[in-house]
Amino acid sequence: MAWYDTPACRERRQELVALAKRDRSEAEEARFQELIDLVKKCDAYNKAAEDFVNGAP
């Protein structure tokens, strides 16, 4: 699904992966949770774009 990822979505995914691989401070944990929500929105955007390209109603 990453075909339709915007540069911002790609950056968020990279940041999320980086934070997921290490121990996080309280502030980083808050950012981690925020990134999870943002990446979910990117996934929804990607799914909508994929459906549109594939002709879904």
All heavy atoms as a GROMACS GRO file, in nm:
protein
  461
    1MET      N    1   0.080  -0.121   0.000
    1MET     CA    2   0.000   0.000   0.000
    1MET      C    3   0.084   0.127   0.000
    1MET      O    4   0.033   0.233  -0.022
    1MET     CB    5  -0.090   0.001   0.121
    1MET     CG    6  -0.234  -0.014   0.087
    1MET     SD    7  -0.346   0.026   0.220
    1MET     CE    8  -0.318  -0.103   0.334
    2ALA      N    9   0.210   0.117   0.024
    2ALA     CA   10   0.294   0.235   0.038
    2ALA      C   11   0.313   0.311  -0.093
    2ALA      O   12   0.378   0.414  -0.094
    2ALA     CB   13   0.429   0.196   0.095
    3TRP      N   14   0.255   0.263  -0.200
    3TRP     CA   15   0.269   0.332  -0.329
    3TRP      C   16   0.220   0.476  -0.322
    3TRP      O   17   0.270   0.562  -0.391
    3TRP     CB   18   0.187   0.260  -0.436
    3TRP     CG   19   0.241   0.128  -0.473
    3TRP    CD1   20   0.206   0.007  -0.419
    3TRP    CD2   21   0.340   0.099  -0.571
    3TRP    NE1   22   0.276  -0.094  -0.478
    3TRP    CE2   23   0.359  -0.041  -0.573
    3TRP    CE3   24   0.412   0.177  -0.659
    3TRP    CZ2   25   0.448  -0.102  -0.658
    3TRP    CZ3   26   0.500   0.115  -0.744
    3TRP    CH2   27   0.518  -0.023  -0.743
    4TYR      N   28   0.123   0.504  -0.240
    4TYR     CA   29   0.059   0.635  -0.237
    4TYR      C   30   0.107   0.719  -0.119
    4TYR      O   31   0.058   0.827  -0.098
    4TYR     CB   32  -0.093   0.620  -0.230
    4TYR     CG   33  -0.144   0.524  -0.335
    4TYR    CD1   34  -0.187   0.397  -0.301
    4TYR    CD2   35  -0.143   0.559  -0.469
    4TYR    CE1   36  -0.230   0.308  -0.398
    4TYR    CE2   37  -0.186   0.470  -0.567
    4TYR     CZ   38  -0.230   0.345  -0.530
    4TYR     OH   39  -0.272   0.257  -0.626
    5ASP      N   40   0.204   0.668  -0.042
    5ASP     CA   41   0.253   0.741   0.074
    5ASP      C   42   0.308   0.877   0.034
    5ASP      O   43   0.386   0.890  -0.060
    5ASP     CB   44   0.365   0.663   0.144
    5ASP     CG   45   0.321   0.598   0.273
    5ASP    OD1   46   0.204   0.616   0.312
    5ASP    OD2   47   0.404   0.530   0.335
    6THR      N   48   0.268   0.977   0.109
    6THR     CA   49   0.324   1.110   0.091
    6THR      C   50   0.460   1.115   0.160
    6THR      O   51   0.489   1.030   0.245
    6THR     CB   52   0.232   1.216   0.153
    6THR    OG1   53   0.226   1.193   0.293
    6THR    CG2   54   0.091   1.212   0.093
    7PRO      N   55   0.542   1.212   0.128
    7PRO     CA   56   0.670   1.225   0.199
    7PRO      C   57   0.650   1.237   0.351
    7PRO      O   58   0.727   1.180   0.428
    7PRO     CB   59   0.732   1.352   0.140
    7PRO     CG   60   0.675   1.358   0.002
    7PRO     CD   61   0.533   1.306   0.015
    8ALA      N   62   0.547   1.308   0.393
    8ALA     CA   63   0.521   1.322   0.536
    8ALA      C   64   0.488   1.187   0.600
    8ALA      O   65   0.535   1.157   0.710
    8ALA     CB   66   0.406   1.421   0.559
    9CYS      N   67   0.410   1.105   0.531
    9CYS     CA   68   0.376   0.973   0.583
    9CYS      C   69   0.500   0.884   0.593
    9CYS      O   70   0.519   0.814   0.691
    9CYS     CB   71   0.271   0.905   0.497
    9CYS     SG   72   0.105   0.971   0.517
   10ARG      N   73   0.585   0.891   0.493
   10ARG     CA   74   0.709   0.812   0.497
   10ARG      C   75   0.796   0.854   0.614
   10ARG      O   76   0.852   0.770   0.685
   10ARG     CB   77   0.785   0.825   0.366
   10ARG     CG   78   0.725   0.741   0.254
   10ARG     CD   79   0.814   0.733   0.133
   10ARG     NE   80   0.836   0.863   0.069
   10ARG     CZ   81   0.758   0.915  -0.024
   10ARG    NH1   82   0.652   0.850  -0.065
   10ARG    NH2   83   0.785   1.032  -0.076
   11GLU      N   84   0.808   0.985   0.638
   11GLU     CA   85   0.888   1.035   0.750
   11GLU      C   86   0.828   0.989   0.884
   11GLU      O   87   0.902   0.949   0.975
   11GLU     CB   88   0.894   1.187   0.746
   11GLU     CG   89   0.980   1.241   0.634
   11GLU     CD   90   0.975   1.392   0.624
   11GLU    OE1   91   0.934   1.459   0.722
   11GLU    OE2   92   1.012   1.444   0.518
   12ARG      N   93   0.696   0.993   0.894
   12ARG     CA   94   0.631   0.948   1.019
   12ARG      C   95   0.655   0.801   1.043
   12ARG      O   96   0.680   0.759   1.156
   12ARG     CB   97   0.482   0.978   1.013
   12ARG     CG   98   0.450   1.124   1.021
   12ARG     CD   99   0.305   1.153   1.000
   12ARG     NE  100   0.281   1.296   1.004
   12ARG     CZ  101   0.187   1.356   0.935
   12ARG    NH1  102   0.107   1.287   0.857
   12ARG    NH2  103   0.173   1.487   0.943
   13ARG      N  104   0.648   0.721   0.938
   13ARG     CA  105   0.675   0.577   0.951
   13ARG      C  106   0.818   0.552   0.998
   13ARG      O  107   0.842   0.469   1.085
   13ARG     CB  108   0.651   0.505   0.819
   13ARG     CG  109   0.507   0.493   0.781
   13ARG     CD  110   0.492   0.418   0.648
   13ARG     NE  111   0.363   0.442   0.589
   13ARG     CZ  112   0.249   0.386   0.630
   13ARG    NH1  113   0.251   0.303   0.730
   13ARG    NH2  114   0.135   0.414   0.571
   14GLN      N  115   0.913   0.625   0.941
   14GLN     CA  116   1.053   0.609   0.980
   14GLN      C  117   1.074   0.649   1.126
   14GLN      O  118   1.145   0.580   1.200
   14GLN     CB  119   1.143   0.692   0.889
   14GLN     CG  120   1.152   0.637   0.749
   14GLN     CD  121   1.229   0.727   0.654
   14GLN    OE1  122   1.256   0.843   0.685
   14GLN    NE2  123   1.263   0.675   0.538
   15GLU      N  124   1.013   0.759   1.167
   15GLU     CA  125   1.024   0.804   1.306
   15GLU      C  126   0.961   0.702   1.400
   15GLU      O  127   1.015   0.671   1.506
   15GLU     CB  128   0.960   0.942   1.323
   15GLU     CG  129   0.979   1.000   1.460
   15GLU     CD  130   0.915   1.138   1.477
   15GLU    OE1  131   0.862   1.195   1.380
   15GLU    OE2  132   0.918   1.187   1.591
   16LEU      N  133   0.846   0.649   1.361
   16LEU     CA  134   0.778   0.549   1.443
   16LEU      C  135   0.865   0.426   1.462
   16LEU      O  136   0.880   0.375   1.573
   16LEU     CB  137   0.644   0.510   1.378
   16LEU     CG  138   0.561   0.406   1.451
   16LEU    CD1  139   0.511   0.459   1.584
   16LEU    CD2  140   0.443   0.363   1.364
   17VAL      N  141   0.925   0.378   1.355
   17VAL     CA  142   1.013   0.260   1.363
   17VAL      C  143   1.131   0.289   1.454
   17VAL      O  144   1.168   0.206   1.538
   17VAL     CB  145   1.059   0.217   1.222
   17VAL    CG1  146   1.170   0.114   1.230
   17VAL    CG2  147   0.941   0.162   1.143
   18ALA      N  148   1.190   0.407   1.440
   18ALA     CA  149   1.306   0.442   1.523
   18ALA      C  150   1.268   0.444   1.671
   18ALA      O  151   1.343   0.392   1.755
   18ALA     CB  152   1.362   0.577   1.480
   19LEU      N  153   1.153   0.500   1.703
   19LEU     CA  154   1.110   0.505   1.843
   19LEU      C  155   1.070   0.367   1.894
   19LEU      O  156   1.088   0.338   2.013
   19LEU     CB  157   0.993   0.602   1.859
   19LEU     CG  158   1.029   0.750   1.854
   19LEU    CD1  159   0.901   0.836   1.855
   19LEU    CD2  160   1.119   0.789   1.970
   20ALA      N  161   1.018   0.284   1.807
   20ALA     CA  162   0.974   0.151   1.850
   20ALA      C  163   1.091   0.062   1.889
   20ALA      O  164   1.074  -0.031   1.968
   20ALA     CB  165   0.893   0.085   1.738
   21LYS      N  166   1.208   0.091   1.836
   21LYS     CA  167   1.324   0.004   1.856
   21LYS      C  168   1.402   0.034   1.984
   21LYS      O  169   1.501  -0.032   2.010
   21LYS     CB  170   1.419   0.015   1.737
   21LYS     CG  171   1.363  -0.044   1.611
   21LYS     CD  172   1.463  -0.032   1.498
   21LYS     CE  173   1.409  -0.096   1.372
   21LYS     NZ  174   1.505  -0.084   1.261
   22ARG      N  175   1.360   0.134   2.061
   22ARG     CA  176   1.438   0.168   2.180
   22ARG      C  177   1.346   0.208   2.295
   22ARG      O  178   1.226   0.227   2.277
   22ARG     CB  179   1.536   0.280   2.148
   22ARG     CG  180   1.471   0.410   2.104
   22ARG     CD  181   1.579   0.512   2.069
   22ARG     NE  182   1.527   0.631   2.009
   22ARG     CZ  183   1.482   0.736   2.076
   22ARG    NH1  184   1.482   0.737   2.206
   22ARG    NH2  185   1.438   0.842   2.010
   23ASP      N  186   1.406   0.219   2.412
   23ASP     CA  187   1.332   0.268   2.528
   23ASP      C  188   1.301   0.415   2.506
   23ASP      O  189   1.383   0.489   2.450
   23ASP     CB  190   1.413   0.250   2.656
   23ASP     CG  191   1.431   0.105   2.694
   23ASP    OD1  192   1.345   0.023   2.657
   23ASP    OD2  193   1.531   0.074   2.762
   24ARG      N  194   1.183   0.456   2.551
   24ARG     CA  195   1.138   0.592   2.526
   24ARG      C  196   1.116   0.666   2.658
   24ARG      O  197   1.070   0.608   2.756
   24ARG     CB  198   1.007   0.591   2.447
   24ARG     CG  199   1.020   0.528   2.310
   24ARG     CD  200   0.889   0.516   2.238
   24ARG     NE  201   0.796   0.421   2.297
   24ARG     CZ  202   0.800   0.289   2.276
   24ARG    NH1  203   0.892   0.238   2.199
   24ARG    NH2  204   0.711   0.210   2.332
   25SER      N  205   1.148   0.795   2.657
   25SER     CA  206   1.116   0.882   2.770
   25SER      C  207   0.964   0.906   2.768
   25SER      O  208   0.895   0.867   2.674
   25SER     CB  209   1.191   1.015   2.759
   25SER     OG  210   1.141   1.090   2.649
   26GLU      N  211   0.916   0.975   2.868
   26GLU     CA  212   0.772   1.004   2.874
   26GLU      C  213   0.728   1.088   2.754
   26GLU      O  214   0.624   1.063   2.694
   26GLU     CB  215   0.740   1.076   3.005
   26GLU     CG  216   0.592   1.084   3.035
   26GLU     CD  217   0.565   1.138   3.175
   26GLU    OE1  218   0.624   1.088   3.271
   26GLU    OE2  219   0.483   1.230   3.185
   27ALA      N  220   0.809   1.187   2.718
   27ALA     CA  221   0.776   1.273   2.604
   27ALA      C  222   0.782   1.193   2.474
   27ALA      O  223   0.697   1.210   2.385
   27ALA     CB  224   0.871   1.391   2.596
   28GLU      N  225   0.882   1.107   2.463
   28GLU     CA  226   0.893   1.025   2.343
   28GLU      C  227   0.778   0.925   2.334
   28GLU      O  228   0.731   0.896   2.224
   28GLU     CB  229   1.027   0.950   2.341
   28GLU     CG  230   1.145   1.040   2.314
   28GLU     CD  231   1.277   0.968   2.330
   28GLU    OE1  232   1.289   0.878   2.415
   28GLU    OE2  233   1.370   1.004   2.256
   29GLU      N  234   0.732   0.876   2.447
   29GLU     CA  235   0.618   0.784   2.448
   29GLU      C  236   0.492   0.855   2.396
   29GLU      O  237   0.414   0.798   2.320
   29GLU     CB  238   0.593   0.728   2.588
   29GLU     CG  239   0.481   0.629   2.597
   29GLU     CD  240   0.504   0.501   2.515
   29GLU    OE1  241   0.620   0.459   2.499
   29GLU    OE2  242   0.405   0.446   2.466
   30ALA      N  243   0.475   0.980   2.436
   30ALA     CA  244   0.361   1.058   2.387
   30ALA      C  245   0.372   1.076   2.236
   30ALA      O  246   0.272   1.062   2.164
   30ALA     CB  247   0.356   1.193   2.458
   31ARG      N  248   0.491   1.106   2.187
   31ARG     CA  249   0.512   1.122   2.043
   31ARG      C  250   0.489   0.989   1.971
   31ARG      O  251   0.431   0.985   1.863
   31ARG     CB  252   0.655   1.174   2.016
   31ARG     CG  253   0.690   1.186   1.870
   31ARG     CD  254   0.606   1.289   1.799
   31ARG     NE  255   0.648   1.300   1.659
   31ARG     CZ  256   0.572   1.347   1.562
   31ARG    NH1  257   0.451   1.391   1.589
   31ARG    NH2  258   0.617   1.352   1.440
   32PHE      N  259   0.534   0.880   2.032
   32PHE     CA  260   0.514   0.747   1.976
   32PHE      C  261   0.365   0.719   1.957
   32PHE      O  262   0.323   0.673   1.851
   32PHE     CB  263   0.579   0.644   2.069
   32PHE     CG  264   0.572   0.503   2.020
   32PHE    CD1  265   0.647   0.460   1.912
   32PHE    CD2  266   0.492   0.410   2.084
   32PHE    CE1  267   0.642   0.328   1.867
   32PHE    CE2  268   0.486   0.279   2.041
   32PHE     CZ  269   0.561   0.238   1.933
   33GLN      N  270   0.286   0.748   2.058
   33GLN     CA  271   0.141   0.726   2.049
   33GLN      C  272   0.079   0.816   1.942
   33GLN      O  273  -0.010   0.774   1.868
   33GLN     CB  274   0.074   0.749   2.185
   33GLN     CG  275   0.114   0.650   2.290
   33GLN     CD  276   0.086   0.506   2.251
   33GLN    OE1  277  -0.017   0.475   2.192
   33GLN    NE2  278   0.179   0.417   2.282
   34GLU      N  279   0.126   0.941   1.934
   34GLU     CA  280   0.078   1.033   1.831
   34GLU      C  281   0.112   0.979   1.692
   34GLU      O  282   0.029   0.983   1.602
   34GLU     CB  283   0.143   1.170   1.852
   34GLU     CG  284   0.103   1.272   1.748
   34GLU     CD  285   0.177   1.404   1.763
   34GLU    OE1  286   0.274   1.412   1.840
   34GLU    OE2  287   0.136   1.499   1.695
   35LEU      N  288   0.232   0.927   1.677
   35LEU     CA  289   0.274   0.873   1.547
   35LEU      C  290   0.192   0.752   1.508
   35LEU      O  291   0.160   0.734   1.390
   35LEU     CB  292   0.423   0.837   1.550
   35LEU     CG  293   0.519   0.955   1.544
   35LEU    CD1  294   0.660   0.910   1.578
   35LEU    CD2  295   0.514   1.023   1.409
   36ILE      N  296   0.156   0.670   1.605
   36ILE     CA  297   0.070   0.554   1.575
   36ILE      C  298  -0.060   0.602   1.512
   36ILE      O  299  -0.105   0.549   1.410
   36ILE     CB  300   0.045   0.470   1.701
   36ILE    CG1  301   0.174   0.397   1.742
   36ILE    CG2  302  -0.069   0.371   1.679
   36ILE    CD1  303   0.166   0.327   1.876
   37ASP      N  304  -0.121   0.705   1.571
   37ASP     CA  305  -0.246   0.759   1.516
   37ASP      C  306  -0.224   0.819   1.377
   37ASP      O  307  -0.306   0.800   1.287
   37ASP     CB  308  -0.304   0.864   1.610
   37ASP     CG  309  -0.354   0.806   1.740
   37ASP    OD1  310  -0.384   0.684   1.745
   37ASP    OD2  311  -0.364   0.881   1.839
   38LEU      N  312  -0.114   0.891   1.360
   38LEU     CA  313  -0.087   0.953   1.230
   38LEU      C  314  -0.062   0.848   1.122
   38LEU      O  315  -0.108   0.863   1.008
   38LEU     CB  316   0.033   1.048   1.241
   38LEU     CG  317   0.010   1.174   1.324
   38LEU    CD1  318   0.142   1.247   1.348
   38LEU    CD2  319  -0.092   1.265   1.259
   39VAL      N  320   0.009   0.742   1.157
   39VAL     CA  321   0.036   0.636   1.059
   39VAL      C  322  -0.093   0.563   1.024
   39VAL      O  323  -0.114   0.524   0.909
   39VAL     CB  324   0.147   0.540   1.112
   39VAL    CG1  325   0.154   0.414   1.028
   39VAL    CG2  326   0.281   0.612   1.112
   40LYS      N  327  -0.182   0.547   1.120
   40LYS     CA  328  -0.313   0.486   1.090
   40LYS      C  329  -0.389   0.572   0.989
   40LYS      O  330  -0.455   0.520   0.900
   40LYS     CB  331  -0.395   0.469   1.217
   40LYS     CG  332  -0.347   0.353   1.303
   40LYS     CD  333  -0.432   0.339   1.427
   40LYS     CE  334  -0.381   0.225   1.515
   40LYS     NZ  335  -0.461   0.212   1.638
   41LYS      N  336  -0.379   0.704   1.003
   41LYS     CA  337  -0.443   0.794   0.907
   41LYS      C  338  -0.379   0.780   0.769
   41LYS      O  339  -0.448   0.782   0.667
   41LYS     CB  340  -0.437   0.938   0.955
   41LYS     CG  341  -0.528   0.965   1.073
   41LYS     CD  342  -0.518   1.108   1.121
   41LYS     CE  343  -0.605   1.128   1.243
   41LYS     NZ  344  -0.592   1.264   1.297
   42CYS      N  345  -0.247   0.765   0.767
   42CYS     CA  346  -0.178   0.742   0.639
   42CYS      C  347  -0.226   0.612   0.576
   42CYS      O  348  -0.248   0.605   0.455
   42CYS     CB  349  -0.027   0.736   0.660
   42CYS     SG  350   0.050   0.895   0.697
   43ASP      N  351  -0.242   0.508   0.658
   43ASP     CA  352  -0.290   0.380   0.608
   43ASP      C  353  -0.430   0.394   0.549
   43ASP      O  354  -0.460   0.337   0.444
   43ASP     CB  355  -0.290   0.274   0.718
   43ASP     CG  356  -0.150   0.231   0.758
   43ASP    OD1  357  -0.054   0.258   0.683
   43ASP    OD2  358  -0.137   0.171   0.866
   44ALA      N  359  -0.515   0.471   0.615
   44ALA     CA  360  -0.651   0.493   0.564
   44ALA      C  361  -0.645   0.569   0.430
   44ALA      O  362  -0.720   0.537   0.337
   44ALA     CB  363  -0.734   0.570   0.665
   45TYR      N  364  -0.557   0.668   0.421
   45TYR     CA  365  -0.539   0.742   0.297
   45TYR      C  366  -0.491   0.648   0.186
   45TYR      O  367  -0.543   0.651   0.074
   45TYR     CB  368  -0.438   0.855   0.319
   45TYR     CG  369  -0.389   0.919   0.191
   45TYR    CD1  370  -0.466   1.015   0.127
   45TYR    CD2  371  -0.267   0.883   0.135
   45TYR    CE1  372  -0.422   1.074   0.009
   45TYR    CE2  373  -0.223   0.941   0.017
   45TYR     CZ  374  -0.300   1.036  -0.045
   45TYR     OH  375  -0.256   1.093  -0.161
   46ASN      N  376  -0.394   0.564   0.219
   46ASN     CA  377  -0.342   0.470   0.121
   46ASN      C  378  -0.450   0.374   0.073
   46ASN      O  379  -0.460   0.345  -0.046
   46ASN     CB  380  -0.225   0.390   0.179
   46ASN     CG  381  -0.101   0.472   0.195
   46ASN    OD1  382  -0.086   0.576   0.132
   46ASN    ND2  383  -0.010   0.427   0.279
   47LYS      N  384  -0.531   0.326   0.166
   47LYS     CA  385  -0.639   0.233   0.131
   47LYS      C  386  -0.740   0.303   0.039
   47LYS      O  387  -0.785   0.246  -0.061
   47LYS     CB  388  -0.707   0.182   0.258
   47LYS     CG  389  -0.825   0.091   0.232
   47LYS     CD  390  -0.781  -0.044   0.178
   47LYS     CE  391  -0.897  -0.138   0.171
   47LYS     NZ  392  -0.914  -0.198   0.039
   48ALA      N  393  -0.774   0.427   0.071
   48ALA     CA  394  -0.868   0.502  -0.013
   48ALA      C  395  -0.810   0.525  -0.153
   48ALA      O  396  -0.881   0.511  -0.253
   48ALA     CB  397  -0.903   0.635   0.054
   49ALA      N  398  -0.682   0.557  -0.159
   49ALA     CA  399  -0.617   0.578  -0.289
   49ALA      C  400  -0.613   0.448  -0.369
   49ALA      O  401  -0.640   0.447  -0.489
   49ALA     CB  402  -0.476   0.634  -0.269
   50GLU      N  403  -0.582   0.339  -0.302
   50GLU     CA  404  -0.578   0.210  -0.369
   50GLU      C  405  -0.716   0.171  -0.420
   50GLU      O  406  -0.731   0.126  -0.534
   50GLU     CB  407  -0.526   0.103  -0.273
   50GLU     CG  408  -0.510  -0.033  -0.336
   50GLU     CD  409  -0.453  -0.136  -0.240
   50GLU    OE1  410  -0.404  -0.099  -0.133
   50GLU    OE2  411  -0.458  -0.254  -0.274
   51ASP      N  412  -0.818   0.191  -0.339
   51ASP     CA  413  -0.956   0.162  -0.381
   51ASP      C  414  -0.995   0.247  -0.501
   51ASP      O  415  -1.060   0.197  -0.594
   51ASP     CB  416  -1.053   0.184  -0.265
   51ASP     CG  417  -1.042   0.078  -0.157
   51ASP    OD1  418  -0.977  -0.026  -0.181
   51ASP    OD2  419  -1.099   0.098  -0.048
   52PHE      N  420  -0.959   0.374  -0.498
   52PHE     CA  421  -0.992   0.462  -0.609
   52PHE      C  422  -0.925   0.414  -0.738
   52PHE      O  423  -0.988   0.406  -0.843
   52PHE     CB  424  -0.948   0.605  -0.576
   52PHE     CG  425  -0.968   0.702  -0.689
   52PHE    CD1  426  -1.095   0.751  -0.718
   52PHE    CD2  427  -0.862   0.740  -0.770
   52PHE    CE1  428  -1.115   0.839  -0.824
   52PHE    CE2  429  -0.881   0.827  -0.876
   52PHE     CZ  430  -1.007   0.876  -0.903
   53VAL      N  431  -0.797   0.383  -0.729
   53VAL     CA  432  -0.724   0.337  -0.847
   53VAL      C  433  -0.781   0.207  -0.899
   53VAL      O  434  -0.789   0.185  -1.020
   53VAL     CB  435  -0.573   0.322  -0.814
   53VAL    CG1  436  -0.499   0.250  -0.924
   53VAL    CG2  437  -0.512   0.460  -0.791
   54ASN      N  438  -0.825   0.121  -0.809
   54ASN     CA  439  -0.881  -0.009  -0.849
   54ASN      C  440  -1.029  -0.002  -0.885
   54ASN      O  441  -1.089  -0.103  -0.915
   54ASN     CB  442  -0.858  -0.113  -0.738
   54ASN     CG  443  -0.712  -0.148  -0.724
   54ASN    OD1  444  -0.636  -0.143  -0.819
   54ASN    ND2  445  -0.672  -0.181  -0.602
   55GLY      N  446  -1.087   0.119  -0.879
   55GLY     CA  447  -1.224   0.138  -0.922
   55GLY      C  448  -1.331   0.100  -0.822
   55GLY      O  449  -1.445   0.074  -0.858
   56ALA      N  450  -1.296   0.098  -0.694
   56ALA     CA  451  -1.396   0.066  -0.592
   56ALA      C  452  -1.498   0.180  -0.584
   56ALA      O  453  -1.464   0.296  -0.606
   56ALA     CB  454  -1.331   0.045  -0.457
   57PRO      N  455  -1.623   0.145  -0.554
   57PRO     CA  456  -1.726   0.250  -0.547
   57PRO      C  457  -1.708   0.342  -0.429
   57PRO      O  458  -1.647   0.314  -0.333
   57PRO     CB  459  -1.856   0.170  -0.532
   57PRO     CG  460  -1.818   0.034  -0.490
   57PRO     CD  461  -1.675   0.014  -0.530
   0.00000   0.00000   0.00000
